[in-house]
Amino acid sequence: MRDNTVVINDVSYIFEDLSEKAQVSYQQLLSLRSQMSELSMKQQQIAAAQSVFEQTLEAELTEEDKDD
């Protein structure tokens, strides 16, 4: 994106020349892409935390089995 130029399907457009509906749609798409990226990162963080708790639980259960 150069100044107020946006590229959509390999075609450059001046953002201000787009219809209001096209501008809003473009901005919504940018927002959605950002949200998808954030959700992907959050999912990775949750998966990592889940793995830690699974390992902790397994270690705790193994320790309890030794005590019995």
Residue frames as qw, qx, qy, qz and C-alpha x, y, z in Angstrom:
[[0.000, 0.891, 0.454, 0.000, 0.00, 0.00, 0.00],
 [0.432, 0.098, 0.030, 0.896, 1.60, 3.28, -1.16],
 [0.160, -0.075, 0.099, -0.979, 0.11, 6.42, 0.41],
 [0.590, 0.169, 0.423, -0.667, -3.62, 5.96, -0.16],
 [0.599, 0.319, -0.588, -0.440, -3.24, 3.26, -2.79],
 [0.693, -0.187, 0.639, -0.277, -4.57, -0.20, -2.06],
 [0.278, 0.300, -0.817, -0.406, -4.01, -3.37, -4.06],
 [0.706, 0.089, 0.524, -0.468, -6.96, -5.67, -4.54],
 [0.857, 0.309, 0.412, 0.036, -6.62, -8.75, -6.74],
 [0.628, -0.066, 0.343, 0.696, -3.34, -7.39, -8.15],
 [0.195, 0.705, 0.350, 0.585, -4.99, -4.10, -9.20],
 [0.290, -0.161, -0.344, 0.878, -4.04, -0.79, -7.58],
 [0.110, -0.781, -0.518, -0.332, -6.80, 1.56, -6.50],
 [0.063, 0.332, -0.304, 0.891, -6.75, 4.97, -4.87],
 [0.130, -0.321, -0.855, 0.387, -8.61, 4.37, -1.64],
 [0.168, 0.418, 0.290, -0.844, -10.51, 7.67, -1.75],
 [0.366, 0.210, -0.500, -0.756, -11.76, 6.88, -5.26],
 [0.182, -0.180, -0.966, -0.043, -13.48, 3.70, -4.08],
 [0.460, -0.560, -0.374, -0.579, -17.16, 3.85, -3.23],
 [0.396, -0.536, 0.462, -0.585, -18.00, 4.19, 0.44],
 [0.952, -0.114, 0.103, -0.266, -19.24, 0.60, 0.42],
 [0.840, 0.365, -0.303, 0.265, -15.96, -0.61, -1.11],
 [0.114, 0.625, -0.496, 0.591, -13.94, 1.40, 1.43],
 [0.657, -0.415, 0.373, -0.507, -15.89, -0.06, 4.33],
 [0.992, 0.079, -0.047, -0.086, -15.58, -3.58, 2.91],
 [0.627, 0.514, -0.422, 0.405, -11.83, -3.16, 2.49],
 [0.145, -0.574, 0.513, -0.621, -11.43, -1.86, 6.05],
 [0.855, -0.250, 0.216, -0.399, -13.55, -4.72, 7.37],
 [0.936, 0.250, -0.224, 0.104, -11.36, -7.23, 5.54],
 [0.338, 0.571, -0.520, 0.538, -8.22, -5.69, 7.05],
 [0.482, -0.469, 0.430, -0.602, -9.81, -5.89, 10.49],
 [0.963, -0.056, 0.051, -0.258, -10.86, -9.50, 9.97],
 [0.776, 0.405, -0.398, 0.276, -7.38, -10.51, 8.83],
 [0.033, 0.562, -0.546, 0.620, -5.94, -8.90, 11.94],
 [0.717, -0.321, 0.321, -0.529, -8.45, -10.70, 14.16],
 [0.973, 0.144, -0.165, -0.070, -7.68, -14.03, 12.46],
 [0.530, 0.497, -0.518, 0.451, -3.99, -13.51, 13.11],
 [0.272, -0.486, 0.509, -0.656, -4.65, -12.68, 16.75],
 [0.886, -0.151, 0.149, -0.412, -6.90, -15.73, 17.14],
 [0.871, 0.311, -0.360, 0.122, -4.27, -17.95, 15.57],
 [0.250, 0.498, -0.593, 0.581, -1.68, -16.71, 18.05],
 [0.559, -0.362, 0.386, -0.638, -4.13, -17.16, 20.92],
 [0.965, 0.036, -0.104, -0.237, -4.86, -20.72, 19.77],
 [0.681, 0.394, -0.513, 0.343, -1.12, -21.49, 19.77],
 [0.083, -0.474, 0.554, -0.679, -0.80, -20.08, 23.29],
 [0.780, -0.220, 0.221, -0.543, -3.74, -22.13, 24.52],
 [0.937, 0.191, -0.291, -0.031, -2.38, -25.29, 22.91],
 [0.435, 0.451, -0.592, 0.506, 1.00, -24.71, 24.60],
 [0.363, -0.392, 0.484, -0.693, -0.64, -24.13, 27.98],
 [0.916, -0.061, -0.014, -0.397, -2.78, -27.23, 27.54],
 [0.801, 0.307, -0.479, 0.186, 0.32, -29.29, 26.85],
 [0.114, 0.454, -0.611, 0.639, 1.98, -28.01, 30.03],
 [0.614, -0.265, 0.365, -0.648, -1.05, -28.88, 32.15],
 [0.947, 0.102, -0.218, -0.212, -1.31, -32.34, 30.56],
 [0.614, 0.371, -0.582, 0.383, 2.35, -32.99, 31.36],
 [0.170, -0.413, 0.537, -0.716, 1.88, -31.68, 34.90],
 [0.818, -0.150, 0.134, -0.538, -1.14, -33.92, 35.43],
 [0.901, 0.211, -0.379, 0.006, 0.65, -36.97, 34.06],
 [0.371, 0.412, -0.625, 0.550, 3.65, -36.32, 36.32],
 [0.419, -0.344, 0.433, -0.720, 1.38, -35.85, 39.34],
 [0.917, -0.041, -0.031, -0.395, -0.55, -39.05, 38.64],
 [0.767, 0.314, -0.516, 0.218, 2.69, -40.98, 38.18],
 [0.078, 0.420, -0.606, 0.671, 3.93, -39.64, 41.52],
 [0.667, -0.242, 0.277, -0.648, 0.65, -40.62, 43.23],
 [0.937, 0.109, -0.281, -0.175, 0.92, -44.13, 41.79],
 [0.527, 0.374, -0.627, 0.434, 4.39, -44.46, 43.29],
 [0.225, -0.369, 0.515, -0.740, 3.07, -43.41, 46.70],
 [0.822, -0.138, 0.002, -0.552, 0.33, -46.06, 46.68]]
